[in-house]
């Protein structure tokens, strides 16, 4: 863990201006500026029904469905709105269903047979990296 002091941080940020700012009240603000990034791509094959239930895959339009035995693909995007294009691309890449999509947080959950989910996740990550210029992560399979 970095033990950099507040003074050292200010010196790094303001370089030559630091001497002129000494003794003044400064306010630091952190701003999150989402880049073009696929920051998580994960494929799981849960063996317990509670995983599907806790992901909300048995409510809403999926009420009454049994997803036990299906693979789950989880992908996270910034900017968050990219999830809409990702959902469309995933559906066109393989025979999968949208389990959940959140355009306010950039989360996409897809379900289906393992090979289909794997294809959809890998192709979506590839598309965002190669065609749209997003920074991407590796697809992790558990």
C-alpha positions as CSV (number, residue, x, y, z in Angstrom):
1,X,0.0,0.0,0.0
2,X,1.3,3.5,-0.9
3,X,2.2,5.6,2.2
4,X,2.4,8.9,0.2
5,X,1.5,11.9,2.4
6,X,-1.0,14.5,1.5
7,X,1.9,17.0,1.0
8,X,3.7,14.7,-1.4
9,X,0.5,14.2,-3.4
10,X,-0.1,17.9,-3.6
11,X,3.5,18.4,-4.7
12,X,3.1,15.9,-7.4
13,X,-0.1,17.4,-8.6
14,X,0.8,21.0,-8.6
15,X,4.6,20.8,-9.2
16,X,5.9,24.4,-9.4
17,X,2.6,26.0,-8.2
18,X,2.9,24.2,-4.9
19,X,5.0,26.9,-3.3
20,X,2.3,29.5,-4.2
21,X,-0.4,27.4,-2.8
22,X,1.2,26.7,0.6
23,X,-1.0,27.9,3.5
24,X,-4.1,28.3,1.4
25,X,-7.2,26.2,1.9
26,X,-7.6,23.8,-1.0
27,X,-10.5,21.6,-1.9
28,X,-9.8,18.3,-3.6
29,X,-12.7,16.8,-5.7
30,X,-12.7,13.3,-7.1
31,X,-14.6,13.0,-10.4
32,X,-15.3,9.7,-12.1
33,X,-15.0,9.9,-15.8
34,X,-16.0,6.7,-17.3
35,X,-13.9,5.6,-20.2
36,X,-14.6,3.1,-22.9
37,X,-14.0,-0.1,-21.0
38,X,-15.2,-3.6,-20.5
39,X,-14.0,-4.0,-17.0
40,X,-15.3,-7.5,-16.1
41,X,-16.2,-10.5,-18.2
42,X,-17.0,-13.6,-16.2
43,X,-18.6,-16.9,-17.0
44,X,-20.0,-19.1,-14.2
45,X,-21.8,-22.5,-14.1
46,X,-23.6,-22.4,-10.7
47,X,-24.7,-25.7,-9.2
48,X,-27.0,-24.2,-6.6
49,X,-30.4,-22.7,-7.4
50,X,-29.8,-19.9,-4.9
51,X,-27.3,-18.2,-7.2
52,X,-30.0,-17.8,-9.9
53,X,-32.5,-16.7,-7.3
54,X,-30.2,-14.1,-5.8
55,X,-29.3,-12.7,-9.2
56,X,-33.0,-12.2,-9.7
57,X,-33.1,-14.6,-12.6
58,X,-36.5,-16.0,-11.4
59,X,-38.5,-12.8,-11.2
60,X,-40.1,-10.4,-13.7
61,X,-40.2,-11.7,-17.2
62,X,-38.3,-14.8,-16.0
63,X,-40.7,-15.6,-13.2
64,X,-41.3,-19.4,-12.9
65,X,-38.3,-20.3,-15.1
66,X,-35.8,-22.8,-13.9
67,X,-32.2,-21.8,-14.8
68,X,-30.5,-24.5,-12.8
69,X,-27.8,-26.1,-15.0
70,X,-27.5,-23.0,-17.2
71,X,-24.3,-21.0,-17.5
72,X,-24.3,-17.3,-16.5
73,X,-22.3,-14.6,-18.3
74,X,-21.5,-11.4,-16.4
75,X,-20.1,-8.4,-18.3
76,X,-19.6,-4.8,-16.9
77,X,-19.2,-1.8,-19.2
78,X,-18.4,1.9,-19.0
79,X,-19.9,4.1,-20.2
80,X,-23.0,2.3,-18.8
81,X,-25.2,2.9,-21.8
82,X,-22.9,0.6,-23.8
83,X,-24.7,-2.3,-22.2
84,X,-27.6,-1.8,-24.6
85,X,-25.4,-2.4,-27.6
86,X,-23.7,-5.3,-25.8
87,X,-27.0,-7.0,-25.1
88,X,-28.0,-6.7,-28.7
89,X,-24.6,-8.0,-29.9
90,X,-24.6,-10.9,-27.4
91,X,-28.1,-12.0,-28.6
92,X,-26.9,-12.0,-32.2
93,X,-23.7,-13.9,-31.4
94,X,-25.2,-17.0,-29.8
95,X,-28.4,-18.6,-28.6
96,X,-28.6,-16.9,-25.2
97,X,-31.1,-14.9,-23.1
98,X,-30.8,-11.6,-21.3
99,X,-31.1,-12.4,-17.6
100,X,-30.6,-8.8,-16.6
101,X,-29.4,-5.5,-18.1
102,X,-28.8,-2.3,-16.3
103,X,-28.1,0.8,-18.4
104,X,-27.6,2.9,-15.3
105,X,-24.7,0.7,-14.0
106,X,-23.5,-1.0,-17.1
107,X,-24.2,-4.6,-16.0
108,X,-25.2,-7.3,-18.3
109,X,-26.2,-10.9,-17.3
110,X,-26.8,-13.5,-20.0
111,X,-27.9,-17.1,-19.5
112,X,-28.0,-20.3,-21.6
113,X,-26.0,-23.3,-22.4
114,X,-22.3,-23.0,-21.4
115,X,-20.9,-23.1,-25.0
116,X,-23.5,-20.5,-26.1
117,X,-22.8,-18.2,-23.1
118,X,-19.1,-18.5,-23.6
119,X,-19.4,-17.6,-27.3
120,X,-21.7,-14.6,-26.6
121,X,-19.4,-13.3,-23.9
122,X,-16.1,-13.8,-25.9
123,X,-17.6,-12.3,-29.1
124,X,-19.1,-9.3,-27.2
125,X,-15.8,-8.5,-25.5
126,X,-13.9,-9.0,-28.9
127,X,-16.4,-6.7,-30.7
128,X,-16.1,-4.0,-28.1
129,X,-12.3,-4.2,-28.2
130,X,-11.6,-4.7,-31.9
131,X,-14.4,-2.8,-33.5
132,X,-15.4,-0.1,-31.0
133,X,-11.9,0.6,-29.5
134,X,-12.8,-0.2,-25.9
135,X,-10.2,-1.3,-23.4
136,X,-11.1,-4.8,-22.5
137,X,-10.3,-7.4,-19.9
138,X,-9.8,-11.1,-20.3
139,X,-12.8,-13.4,-20.1
140,X,-12.6,-15.4,-16.9
141,X,-14.3,-18.8,-16.6
142,X,-15.1,-20.3,-13.3
